[in-house]
Amino acid sequence: MGAGLVAFTLISVTFANLTGHGVVHTGANAIVDTGHVMVRRDVSGTIHVVDPATDTTIASYPKARDQFLAGALRSLQRMRGPASEESTRTFAVLRIGSGSVFLEDTKTGDRISLNAFNRAESLALAERVAAHNGGQK
């Protein structure tokens, strides 16, 4: 009887996956590209997230003692190469349906999670970038 239950379950799941009947796709793991940004730092240590196409500031983060975003950006920039290219480096802001936000180096494909920066702040950044670009892609 137990083997019959296992077989019925496997047949039901296989049928549902093949036909799509009884399957609900939530999009909880869908990756959404909210837009591309450049990151600049001024002499006071404030980080500015800038739209590379229009050169307008989307968000600014003043220097703080525990500034995770600055460390994340330094890590991505070290992975990419020489600092002379820093002014032209672009990053994609990616949001996963569950609420995780990542910063991806568009040249190397390296990603770093911004949720340690502060989940609310990282989601707010993704929303600002999406709003600036006319919506999510």
C-alpha positions in Angstrom: 0.0 0.0 0.0 2.9 2.4 0.8 4.5 1.7 -2.6 1.2 2.4 -4.3 1.0 5.8 -2.5 4.5 6.7 -3.6 3.8 5.6 -7.1 0.5 7.6 -7.2 2.3 10.7 -5.9 5.1 10.4 -8.4 2.7 10.0 -11.3 0.6 12.9 -10.1 3.6 15.2 -9.8 5.0 14.2 -13.2 1.6 14.7 -14.9 1.2 18.2 -13.3 4.7 19.2 -14.4 4.3 18.0 -17.9 0.8 19.4 -18.5 0.8 22.4 -16.2 -2.5 21.4 -14.7 -2.6 22.0 -10.9 0.6 24.0 -11.0 0.8 27.6 -9.8 3.8 29.6 -10.7 4.4 32.4 -8.1 7.5 34.0 -9.6 9.0 34.0 -6.1 12.5 33.2 -7.5 12.3 35.4 -10.6 15.3 37.7 -11.1 14.3 41.2 -12.0 16.8 43.6 -13.4 15.8 47.0 -12.0 18.4 48.9 -13.9 22.1 49.7 -14.3 24.0 52.2 -12.1 27.4 53.7 -11.6 28.7 54.4 -8.1 30.8 57.4 -7.2 32.3 58.6 -4.0 33.0 62.2 -3.2 35.7 63.6 -1.0 33.6 63.4 2.1 33.0 59.6 1.6 29.4 59.9 0.5 28.4 57.2 -2.0 26.3 58.4 -4.9 24.3 55.9 -7.0 24.2 57.5 -10.5 22.3 56.6 -13.7 25.0 56.0 -16.3 22.8 57.3 -19.2 21.7 60.6 -17.7 24.4 61.1 -15.0 21.7 61.9 -12.5 21.9 60.8 -8.8 19.4 58.2 -7.9 20.4 57.8 -4.2 23.1 59.0 -1.9 24.5 57.4 1.2 26.6 59.5 3.6 29.7 58.0 5.2 28.8 56.0 8.3 30.9 53.9 10.6 29.4 50.6 9.5 28.8 51.2 5.9 28.3 47.8 4.3 27.6 49.2 0.8 31.0 50.9 0.6 32.7 47.6 1.5 30.6 45.7 -1.0 31.5 48.1 -3.8 35.2 48.0 -2.9 35.1 44.2 -3.1 33.5 44.3 -6.5 35.9 46.9 -7.8 38.9 44.9 -6.6 37.6 41.9 -8.4 37.3 43.8 -11.6 40.7 45.4 -12.0 42.6 48.7 -11.9 41.1 51.7 -10.2 41.6 53.8 -13.4 38.4 52.3 -14.8 36.3 53.2 -11.7 34.5 56.1 -13.3 33.1 54.0 -16.1 32.1 50.8 -14.1 28.5 49.9 -14.3 26.6 47.6 -12.0 23.2 46.0 -12.4 20.8 46.2 -9.5 19.0 42.8 -9.4 16.0 42.0 -7.2 14.8 38.4 -6.7 11.1 38.0 -6.2 11.5 37.0 -2.5 13.1 40.4 -1.7 16.8 39.8 -2.0 18.7 42.5 -3.8 22.1 42.0 -5.5 24.6 44.3 -7.1 26.1 42.6 -10.2 29.3 43.7 -11.9 28.1 43.9 -15.6 31.6 43.2 -16.9 32.6 40.2 -14.8 29.2 38.8 -13.7 30.3 38.9 -10.0 27.3 39.4 -7.6 27.2 40.6 -4.0 24.1 40.6 -1.8 23.0 44.0 -0.5 20.7 42.5 2.1 23.5 42.7 4.7 23.6 46.4 3.9 20.1 46.6 5.3 17.2 44.7 3.8 14.9 47.8 3.8 17.6 50.0 2.4 18.5 47.5 -0.3 14.8 47.1 -1.4 14.4 50.9 -1.4 17.5 51.2 -3.6 16.1 48.6 -6.0 12.7 50.4 -6.1 14.4 53.8 -6.7 16.5 52.4 -9.6 13.4 50.8 -11.1 11.3 53.9 -10.7 14.1 56.0 -12.3 14.2 53.6 -15.3 10.5 53.5 -15.8 9.7 50.2 -14.1 11.2 46.8 -13.7 12.5 44.8 -16.7 
